[in-house]
Amino acid sequence: MKDRPIPQFIAKIMYSRHSENSNIVQEKKLIKENVKPGMNIVDIGCGPGTLTLEMAKKVGKTGKVVALDIHPLSIEMIRTKISENRLMNITPVLTDSMVTGANDGSIDMVFIFNTIGMIRNKNGLVVETQRILKDGGRVLIYNKVHMGLLKPDKLFEGTSVFFEKRKTKAFYYRKNLEKKNEK
């Protein structure tokens, strides 16, 4: 199943709310706590790239950030921010199938901020995340709104990506190649 982008006019309204001054305090705090210089990161559902920029600045010149989204407007906005901020460590990727373009086992951390409920292709997300994560690599899913029936603690069940912990609305996972989750 492939994901479909929202209509352009809705994306523009949503993205107008994403700015350096918008209410993304918790997301910025999670980036500050979890991102280190030199890390390779994937930002799934990057939107207009406000948080992607935070990640790119934190990983520095030796790290990389893949900014993944299904909406062409997101990728256009990321490219503008890359140019304006002269950041060479961000790779924007437009996809409808969760393919990141990252090499196998090359990613230290995957962030999914406020988009898990909109991702229809959960199987594609799980397969790609498991493929790109390094052994010991982590996933952080955070949603401001209640996740309802999504059960993110069960998302990677049966794979080498294990649910670690939940802190309020943040779900943490870690990849361990030595054992597999039990179904």
C-alpha positions, -999 to +999 in steps of 0.1 A: +000+000+000+013+034-009+007+066+010-009+095-007-001+132+001-028+155+014-041+182-009-017+211-015-040+237+001-042+217+033-005+211+034+001+249+031-022+255+060-006+228+081+029+240+072+021+276+080+018+265+116+054+250+115+079+277+122+108+283+145+084+299+169+056+273+167+046+249+195+072+222+188+090+226+222+087+189+231+100+178+197+130+201+200+137+188+235+136+152+222+161+161+195+184+178+220+182+147+243+188+121+216+209+136+187+247+137+189+272+151+165+281+127+137+249+107+138+231+096+107+193+102+110+161+097+091+133+122+097+101+104+085+073+127+076+096+158+078+069+182+067+083+217+061+116+208+077+117+229+109+127+199+130+149+185+102+170+217+105+173+212+142+186+177+136+210+188+109+225+215+131+229+190+160+246+162+139+270+188+125+292+185+094+301+148+102+265+137+104+237+134+079+199+137+079+175+121+054+143+142+052+116+119+040+081+130+030+053+121+005+044+156-002+062+176-030+056+208-011+076+194+019+105+186-003+104+220-020+104+237+014+133+215+027+154+224-004+147+261+002+158+257+039+189+238+028+199+266+005+190+295+029+209+278+058+238+265+036+234+230+051+250+203+031+241+174+055+204+171+045+192+148+018+155+154+009+136+123-004+102+123-019+086+089-016+052+072-015+066+038-004+088+046+026+120+040+006+147+062+022+176+057-002+198+050+029+223+021+028+216-011+049+226-006+085+237+030+080+213+049+103+217+057+140+182+070+146+148+073+129+125+101+141+087+099+134+072+131+148+034+137+147+030+116+116+026+079+126-012+081+124-010+094+088+013+066+076-009+040+058+020+018+047+030+006+082+046-026+067+068-005+044+078+016+074+087-014+095+107-031+067+126+000+057+133+010+093+147-024+101+168-025+070+184+009+075+191+009+112+225+000+126+226-027+152+219-007+184+202+020+163+171+036+177+136+047+166+117+075+184+080+080+177+063+110+192+028+122+187+012+152+204-023+138+201-035+105+215-024+076+194-057+057+200-057+022+185-023+025+168-005+006+196+030+019+187+046-004+212+036-033+190+046-017+157+079-036+152+067-069+168+083-099+152+114-080+139+148-072+153+136-037+164+125-039+200+102-017+221+124-002+248+103+023+267+075+049+267+080+084+282+047+102+280+039+105+243+073+092+231+079+056+222+115+044+220+128+013+202+163-002+196+175-026+170+192-058+182+204-082+156+212-109+181+175-118+188+141-113+172+109-102+189+084-130+196+050-127+179 
